[in-house]
């Protein structure tokens, strides 16, 4: 049974690499271009509002948060 699960893990890894994983839930996959830009704008603005403790909790430095938060919404 262990070998069967190893095969499934390997297949899933190959699907993820190819971008074809059908059983992986991606909440942003169905957003339109404008929806994605709005999402980026909101999340980047929120990132700039986090304090030092909150940034530590998510594993970012202030510089990293500022760099990401200052990107224009149309850039990935």
N, C-alpha and C positions, 0 to 999 in steps of 0.2 A: 504494500500500500504506500510505503514511503516513496518508492520510485514513481508511482502514478502522480503523487502530488508534486514531485520534482519536475515531471514533464509538464504539468499544468503551469507551474511557475515559469518555466522556460518559455512556454508558448505565450503566456501573458507578457513576459518581458519583450519578446519579439514583436508582439502586437503593439506594445507601447512605443517601441523604437520606430515602428513603421507608421505610428499614428492611427492605427486601425482598431484599437481596443474598443469593443462595443459595450462591454459591461462596466466600463469606468465612467462614473457620473461626473460630468463637467457642467456646472450650473451656468457658465458663461458661453457655452457652445451655441445656444439658440439666440444670442443677442444680435441685433442688427449692427451695422457699422456705427450708427449714431448711438445705439444703446451701449456699445462697448466704450465709445469715447466718453459718454456721460458717466459710466462706471469708473473709468480711469480718473476722470476729473474729481469725482466725489471721494474716491479712496485716497488719491494723492493729497487732496485738501485735508482729509482726516488724518493722514499720516503726519502732516506738519503740525497738527494740534496735540499730538501725544507728548506726554512729559517723559522725563528720563527713566522713571520706573517702568512705565508702559513700554518704552522702547527696549529696555532690558528684557522685559518679559517676552517680546517677540524676537529677540536676538539681533537687534539693529543698533548701530551707533547713531548719534545725532547727525553725523556727517552723511551716513548712508541714507537716513530718512530724508534729510534735506535734499540730497542729490536726486532721489526718486520723486520726492514731493514737488520739486521745481521743474520737472519735465513737463513739456506741453502735453495736453491730453491726446493729441493725435499721434504721439510717438509711443511705441511699445516699450 
